[in-house]
Amino acid sequence: MADSELAQIELFAEIDELVDRLQRFVEMGSPWEPLSHCRAILRRLLGRVETLRIRLEAPLVVATFGGTGVGKSALVNALVGRECTRSGRERPTTTLPVLIAHPETNLDALGVPLEEFQLVRLDVPILRDIVIIDCPDPDTTEAEAVDTNLWRLHKLLPHCDVLLNVSTQQKYRSARVSDELRQAAEGCRLIFVQTHADRDSDIREDWRRQLSENYAVPDVFFVDSPRAMLDQLAGRRPSGDFARLQDLLTSRIAASQRVQVRRANLLDLIHSAIGHCRQHVTDHLPAIEKLEAALETQRQRLHDAMTARLRDELIASQGLWERRLLTSVTEHWGTSPFSSMLRVYSGLGSLIASATLWRARSSVQMALIGVVQGTRWLSAKHQEREAESNLQRVASSLGLDDNLLRESQLVLNGFLRDAKLTTVSSGSKTVQELRQEAARVEGQFLGDASQRIDGMVDDVAKRRSGLLIRLWYETLLMSLVVFVLYRIVRSFFWDSLSDPDKILPTHFYVNAGVILGIWATILVMLFTRRLRRGLQRQVETLATELARQRLEQGLFPGWEEACRDIHEQCRTLIQLGETATQVRDRLAIPSSFGAPR
């Protein structure tokens, strides 16, 4: 197999793959109106693509295009060398399109609605590889309604492969014709022809400059159709630009270039449609970005509200967590002088209550003290359970009130309408449904509240009571104890032998005990303050983490998912456009034809 043939097969395979990817993109669903609009365009494109593929080997359809009185019909007559269509100058002469074909051409393969044409069969050389259509005028004053010239023109243009864009010195700046050409040129090769060369000035350079912004214009033909017609009727070969035009249509649009032209038209059509869709989506994408920013703002707002509520609830039960924290530290340290001080501080209330037993004078007083002690123990347990249940309640309600939820929903609904996500915004949830959504989002928010708090307490205990910290506080406490013991031992064993009056008096022991108690209290307060600061930081961190986990998907996951899906489909559309551009750039387009830029 030749390399050129293999390259052609590979290119066709790439086109088929591109069309398949377009088909899959069209079949995807999206609630976003701009993407739905793009899919409608691409769906119609695929229908036209299928038509082009079916008639890939059929003769090329060459159609005239131009304003009223520019000589389209006269040009067609001159090209075929016969009077086959009526020509005129002042008003639209061609109403019913005229299709001129060779007697042996199978018109069914073209896919054109033959019942809409006046059919002419001519056995002339130029019609062996092409079919010529004399189109209605695009600058008619009629509105586009059924059975009007403009309606017929728009109906047949999708079946054309090459457009002969015909104009004159008076008509080449027609805005109406230019607008129609911009639509008609998508998926067509273009040949530009200035007629009335017998009486008009040559305006091709100015016309080329006017066209060059939107079209590639390799050549412009300046022809005298009536003279060319007379030359052919007299048996003479036409000359000049008309001969070049006739040679282009007779020889250079041969069967060998038929597939090349149609393939170029197909890729131009795909490229143009995807480019239009990308521009349409790009124009509306800022509204989606604003919606995403609003979703993030509302998510942060709900997150902050929930964090504050959780933090307040945790801090309100701080005494419970502190007692647990001290218990964890003392269990971790075991038995030591400073841990004993912490145990005394932690159980100070119980110790004071127990001390009252020594003041009891009867069994009734002991019973009353026992009742009070039991009541205090039950109250502490009740406070602990209430703290945990409050935390669970905050977790289940998200810490958000109905007004905050409804306000967020109303704000986001406005952004949804601006973003043209009306099918999503129409499904607005009630507050009860939002709460059900919140319950769905809950997931592993808190799990077991006490387990998370216990984990937090253990973490603070390990971080704030390491070996170095323990040694530091133990050293500070024992330094005073050692100093007092040293004074006592020295006074008893050394000073008393040299001078009995130097024995420490009783008030020394009282003062030493008081100072030792104050010193131990100061150390315990410093240590518990350190623990409390660490606990507060952990409470802040825990509240933020829990709120983030709960709101990781937000309260409006459907809207957030729609935004992510829109961006994904936009990326797919961009990739399709890039692929179409790459394939189109590798395509060897016949240089004799013009085309949209």
LINJO-V770196 format. One record per residue. N is the residue number from 1. RES is the residue in three letters. SS is DSSP state (2 for helix, 1 for strand, 0 for the rest). BURIAL is b if it has 9 or more other C-alpha atoms within 8 Angstrom, else e. Layout:
BEGIN
<<N/RES/SS/BURIAL> <N/RES/SS/BURIAL>>
END
This chain:
BEGIN
<<1/MET/0/e> <2/ALA/0/e> <3/ASP/2/e> <4/SER/2/e> <5/GLU/2/e> <6/LEU/2/b> <7/ALA/2/e> <8/GLN/2/e> <9/ILE/2/e> <10/GLU/2/e> <11/LEU/2/b> <12/PHE/2/e> <13/ALA/2/e> <14/GLU/2/b> <15/ILE/2/b> <16/ASP/2/e> <17/GLU/2/e> <18/LEU/2/b> <19/VAL/2/b> <20/ASP/2/e> <21/ARG/2/b> <22/LEU/2/b> <23/GLN/2/b> <24/ARG/2/e> <25/PHE/2/b> <26/VAL/2/b> <27/GLU/2/e> <28/MET/0/e> <29/GLY/0/e> <30/SER/0/b> <31/PRO/0/b> <32/TRP/0/b> <33/GLU/2/b> <34/PRO/2/b> <35/LEU/2/b> <36/SER/2/b> <37/HIS/2/e> <38/CYS/2/b> <39/ARG/2/b> <40/ALA/2/b> <41/ILE/2/b> <42/LEU/2/b> <43/ARG/2/b> <44/ARG/2/e> <45/LEU/2/b> <46/LEU/2/b> <47/GLY/2/e> <48/ARG/2/b> <49/VAL/2/b> <50/GLU/2/e> <51/THR/2/b> <52/LEU/2/b> <53/ARG/2/e> <54/ILE/2/e> <55/ARG/0/b> <56/LEU/0/b> <57/GLU/0/e> <58/ALA/0/e> <59/PRO/0/b> <60/LEU/1/b> <61/VAL/1/b> <62/VAL/1/b> <63/ALA/1/b> <64/THR/1/b> <65/PHE/1/b> <66/GLY/0/b> <67/GLY/0/b> <68/THR/0/b> <69/GLY/0/b> <70/VAL/0/b> <71/GLY/0/b> <72/LYS/2/b> <73/SER/2/b> <74/ALA/2/b> <75/LEU/2/b> <76/VAL/2/b> <77/ASN/2/b> <78/ALA/2/b> <79/LEU/2/b> <80/VAL/2/b> <81/GLY/0/b> <82/ARG/0/e> <83/GLU/0/e> <84/CYS/0/e> <85/THR/0/b> <86/ARG/0/b> <87/SER/0/b> <88/GLY/0/b> <89/ARG/0/b> <90/GLU/0/e> <91/ARG/0/e> <92/PRO/0/b> <93/THR/0/e> <94/THR/0/b> <95/THR/0/e> <96/LEU/0/b> <97/PRO/0/b> <98/VAL/1/b> <99/LEU/1/b> <100/ILE/1/b> <101/ALA/1/b> <102/HIS/0/b> <103/PRO/0/e> <104/GLU/0/e> <105/THR/0/e> <106/ASN/0/e> <107/LEU/2/e> <108/ASP/2/e> <109/ALA/2/e> <110/LEU/2/b> <111/GLY/0/b> <112/VAL/0/e> <113/PRO/0/e> <114/LEU/2/e> <115/GLU/2/e> <116/GLU/2/e> <117/PHE/0/b> <118/GLN/1/b> <119/LEU/1/b> <120/VAL/1/b> <121/ARG/1/e> <122/LEU/0/b> <123/ASP/0/e> <124/VAL/0/e> <125/PRO/2/e> <126/ILE/2/b> <127/LEU/2/b> <128/ARG/0/b> <129/ASP/0/b> <130/ILE/1/b> <131/VAL/1/b> <132/ILE/1/b> <133/ILE/1/b> <134/ASP/1/b> <135/CYS/0/b> <136/PRO/0/b> <137/ASP/0/b> <138/PRO/0/b> <139/ASP/0/e> <140/THR/0/b> <141/THR/0/e> <142/GLU/0/e> <143/ALA/0/e> <144/GLU/0/e> <145/ALA/0/e> <146/VAL/0/e> <147/ASP/0/e> <148/THR/0/b> <149/ASN/2/b> <150/LEU/2/b> <151/TRP/2/b> <152/ARG/2/b> <153/LEU/2/b> <154/HIS/2/e> <155/LYS/2/e> <156/LEU/2/b> <157/LEU/2/e> <158/PRO/0/e> <159/HIS/0/b> <160/CYS/0/b> <161/ASP/0/b> <162/VAL/1/b> <163/LEU/1/b> <164/LEU/1/b> <165/ASN/1/b> <166/VAL/1/b> <167/SER/1/b> <168/THR/0/b> <169/GLN/0/b> <170/GLN/0/e> <171/LYS/0/b> <172/TYR/0/e> <173/ARG/0/e> <174/SER/0/e> <175/ALA/2/e> <176/ARG/2/e> <177/VAL/2/b> <178/SER/2/b> <179/ASP/2/e> <180/GLU/2/b> <181/LEU/2/b> <182/ARG/2/e> <183/GLN/2/e> <184/ALA/2/b> <185/ALA/0/b> <186/GLU/0/b> <187/GLY/0/b> <188/CYS/0/b> <189/ARG/1/b> <190/LEU/1/b> <191/ILE/1/b> <192/PHE/1/b> <193/VAL/1/b> <194/GLN/1/b> <195/THR/0/b> <196/HIS/0/b> <197/ALA/0/b> <198/ASP/0/e> <199/ARG/0/e> <200/ASP/0/e> <201/SER/0/e> <202/ASP/0/e> <203/ILE/0/e> <204/ARG/2/b> <205/GLU/2/e> <206/ASP/2/e> <207/TRP/2/b> <208/ARG/2/b> <209/ARG/2/e> <210/GLN/2/e> <211/LEU/2/b> <212/SER/2/b> <213/GLU/0/e> <214/ASN/0/e> <215/TYR/1/b> <216/ALA/1/b> <217/VAL/0/b> <218/PRO/0/e> <219/ASP/0/b> <220/VAL/1/b> <221/PHE/1/b> <222/PHE/1/b> <223/VAL/0/b> <224/ASP/0/b> <225/SER/2/b> <226/PRO/2/b> <227/ARG/2/e> <228/ALA/2/b> <229/MET/2/b> <230/LEU/2/e> <231/ASP/2/b> <232/GLN/2/b> <233/LEU/2/e> <234/ALA/0/e> <235/GLY/0/e> <236/ARG/0/e> <237/ARG/0/e> <238/PRO/0/b> <239/SER/0/e> <240/GLY/2/e> <241/ASP/2/b> <242/PHE/2/b> <243/ALA/2/b> <244/ARG/2/b> <245/LEU/2/b> <246/GLN/2/b> <247/ASP/2/b> <248/LEU/2/b> <249/LEU/2/b> <250/THR/2/b> <251/SER/2/e> <252/ARG/2/e> <253/ILE/0/b> <254/ALA/0/b> <255/ALA/2/e> <256/SER/2/e> <257/GLN/2/b> <258/ARG/2/b> <259/VAL/2/b> <260/GLN/2/b> <261/VAL/2/b> <262/ARG/2/b> <263/ARG/2/e> <264/ALA/2/b> <265/ASN/2/b> <266/LEU/2/b> <267/LEU/2/b> <268/ASP/2/b> <269/LEU/2/b> <270/ILE/2/b> <271/HIS/2/b> <272/SER/2/b> <273/ALA/2/b> <274/ILE/2/b> <275/GLY/2/b> <276/HIS/2/e> <277/CYS/2/b> <278/ARG/2/b> <279/GLN/2/e> <280/HIS/2/b> <281/VAL/2/b> <282/THR/2/e> <283/ASP/2/e> <284/HIS/2/b> <285/LEU/2/b> <286/PRO/2/e> <287/ALA/2/b> <288/ILE/2/b> <289/GLU/2/e> <290/LYS/2/b> <291/LEU/2/b> <292/GLU/2/b> <293/ALA/2/e> <294/ALA/2/b> <295/LEU/2/b> <296/GLU/2/e> <297/THR/2/e> <298/GLN/2/b> <299/ARG/2/b> <300/GLN/2/e> <301/ARG/2/e> <302/LEU/2/b> <303/HIS/2/b> <304/ASP/2/e> <305/ALA/2/b> <306/MET/2/b> <307/THR/2/b> <308/ALA/2/b> <309/ARG/2/b> <310/LEU/2/b> <311/ARG/2/b> <312/ASP/2/e> <313/GLU/2/b> <314/LEU/2/b> <315/ILE/2/b> <316/ALA/2/e> <317/SER/0/b> <318/GLN/2/e> <319/GLY/2/e> <320/LEU/2/b> <321/TRP/2/b> <322/GLU/2/b> <323/ARG/2/b> <324/ARG/2/b> <325/LEU/2/b> <326/LEU/2/b> <327/THR/2/b> <328/SER/2/b> <329/VAL/2/b> <330/THR/2/b> <331/GLU/2/e> <332/HIS/2/e> <333/TRP/2/e> <334/GLY/0/e> <335/THR/0/e> <336/SER/0/e> <337/PRO/2/b> <338/PHE/2/b> <339/SER/2/b> <340/SER/2/b> <341/MET/2/b> <342/LEU/2/b> <343/ARG/2/b> <344/VAL/2/b> <345/TYR/2/e> <346/SER/2/b> <347/GLY/0/e> <348/LEU/2/e> <349/GLY/2/e> <350/SER/2/e> <351/LEU/2/b> <352/ILE/2/e> <353/ALA/2/b> <354/SER/2/e> <355/ALA/2/e> <356/THR/2/b> <357/LEU/2/b> <358/TRP/2/e> <359/ARG/2/e> <360/ALA/0/b> <361/ARG/0/e> <362/SER/0/e> <363/SER/2/e> <364/VAL/2/e> <365/GLN/2/b> <366/MET/2/b> <367/ALA/2/e> <368/LEU/2/e> <369/ILE/2/b> <370/GLY/2/e> <371/VAL/2/e> <372/VAL/2/e> <373/GLN/2/b> <374/GLY/2/e> <375/THR/2/e> <376/ARG/2/e> <377/TRP/2/e> <378/LEU/2/e> <379/SER/2/e> <380/ALA/2/e> <381/LYS/2/e> <382/HIS/2/e> <383/GLN/2/b> <384/GLU/2/b> <385/ARG/2/e> <386/GLU/2/e> <387/ALA/2/b> <388/GLU/2/b> <389/SER/2/e> <390/ASN/2/b> <391/LEU/2/b> <392/GLN/2/b> <393/ARG/2/e> <394/VAL/2/b> <395/ALA/2/b> <396/SER/2/b> <397/SER/2/b> <398/LEU/0/b> <399/GLY/0/b> <400/LEU/0/b> <401/ASP/0/e> <402/ASP/2/e> <403/ASN/2/e> <404/LEU/2/b> <405/LEU/2/b> <406/ARG/2/b> <407/GLU/2/e> <408/SER/2/b> <409/GLN/2/b> <410/LEU/2/e> <411/VAL/2/e> <412/LEU/2/b> <413/ASN/2/b> <414/GLY/2/e> <415/PHE/2/b> <416/LEU/2/b> <417/ARG/2/b> <418/ASP/2/e> <419/ALA/0/b> <420/LYS/0/b> <421/LEU/0/b> <422/THR/2/b> <423/THR/2/e> <424/VAL/2/b> <425/SER/2/b> <426/SER/0/e> <427/GLY/0/e> <428/SER/0/e> <429/LYS/0/e> <430/THR/0/e> <431/VAL/2/b> <432/GLN/2/e> <433/GLU/2/e> <434/LEU/2/b> <435/ARG/2/b> <436/GLN/2/e> <437/GLU/2/b> <438/ALA/2/b> <439/ALA/2/b> <440/ARG/2/e> <441/VAL/2/b> <442/GLU/2/b> <443/GLY/0/e> <444/GLN/0/e> <445/PHE/0/b> <446/LEU/0/b> <447/GLY/0/e> <448/ASP/0/e> <449/ALA/2/b> <450/SER/2/e> <451/GLN/2/e> <452/ARG/2/b> <453/ILE/2/b> <454/ASP/2/e> <455/GLY/2/e> <456/MET/2/b> <457/VAL/2/b> <458/ASP/2/b> <459/ASP/2/e> <460/VAL/2/b> <461/ALA/2/b> <462/LYS/2/b> <463/ARG/2/e> <464/ARG/2/b> <465/SER/0/b> <466/GLY/0/e> <467/LEU/2/e> <468/LEU/2/e> <469/ILE/2/b> <470/ARG/2/b> <471/LEU/2/e> <472/TRP/2/e> <473/TYR/2/b> <474/GLU/2/b> <475/THR/2/e> <476/LEU/2/b> <477/LEU/2/b> <478/MET/2/b> <479/SER/2/e> <480/LEU/2/b> <481/VAL/2/b> <482/VAL/2/e> <483/PHE/2/e> <484/VAL/2/b> <485/LEU/2/e> <486/TYR/2/e> <487/ARG/2/e> <488/ILE/2/b> <489/VAL/2/b> <490/ARG/2/b> <491/SER/2/b> <492/PHE/2/b> <493/PHE/2/e> <494/TRP/2/b> <495/ASP/2/b> <496/SER/2/b> <497/LEU/2/e> <498/SER/2/e> <499/ASP/0/e> <500/PRO/2/e> <501/ASP/2/e> <502/LYS/2/e> <503/ILE/0/b> <504/LEU/0/e> <505/PRO/0/e> <506/THR/2/e> <507/HIS/2/e> <508/PHE/2/e> <509/TYR/2/e> <510/VAL/2/e> <511/ASN/2/e> <512/ALA/2/b> <513/GLY/2/e> <514/VAL/2/e> <515/ILE/2/e> <516/LEU/2/b> <517/GLY/2/e> <518/ILE/2/e> <519/TRP/2/b> <520/ALA/2/b> <521/THR/2/e> <522/ILE/2/e> <523/LEU/2/b> <524/VAL/2/b> <525/MET/2/e> <526/LEU/2/e> <527/PHE/2/e> <528/THR/2/b> <529/ARG/2/e> <530/ARG/2/b> <531/LEU/2/b> <532/ARG/2/b> <533/ARG/2/e> <534/GLY/2/b> <535/LEU/2/b> <536/GLN/2/b> <537/ARG/2/e> <538/GLN/2/b> <539/VAL/2/b> <540/GLU/2/b> <541/THR/2/e> <542/LEU/2/b> <543/ALA/2/b> <544/THR/2/b> <545/GLU/2/e> <546/LEU/2/b> <547/ALA/2/b> <548/ARG/2/b> <549/GLN/2/b> <550/ARG/2/b> <551/LEU/0/b> <552/GLU/0/e> <553/GLN/0/e> <554/GLY/0/b> <555/LEU/0/b> <556/PHE/0/e> <557/PRO/2/e> <558/GLY/2/e> <559/TRP/2/e> <560/GLU/2/b> <561/GLU/2/e> <562/ALA/2/b> <563/CYS/2/b> <564/ARG/2/e> <565/ASP/2/b> <566/ILE/2/b> <567/HIS/2/e> <568/GLU/2/e> <569/GLN/2/e> <570/CYS/2/b> <571/ARG/2/e> <572/THR/2/b> <573/LEU/2/b> <574/ILE/2/b> <575/GLN/2/e> <576/LEU/2/b> <577/GLY/2/b> <578/GLU/2/e> <579/THR/2/b> <580/ALA/2/b> <581/THR/2/b> <582/GLN/2/e> <583/VAL/2/b> <584/ARG/2/b> <585/ASP/2/e> <586/ARG/2/e> <587/LEU/0/e> <588/ALA/0/e> <589/ILE/0/e> <590/PRO/0/e> <591/SER/0/e> <592/SER/0/e> <593/PHE/0/b> <594/GLY/1/b> <595/ALA/1/b> <596/PRO/1/e> <597/ARG/0/e>>
END
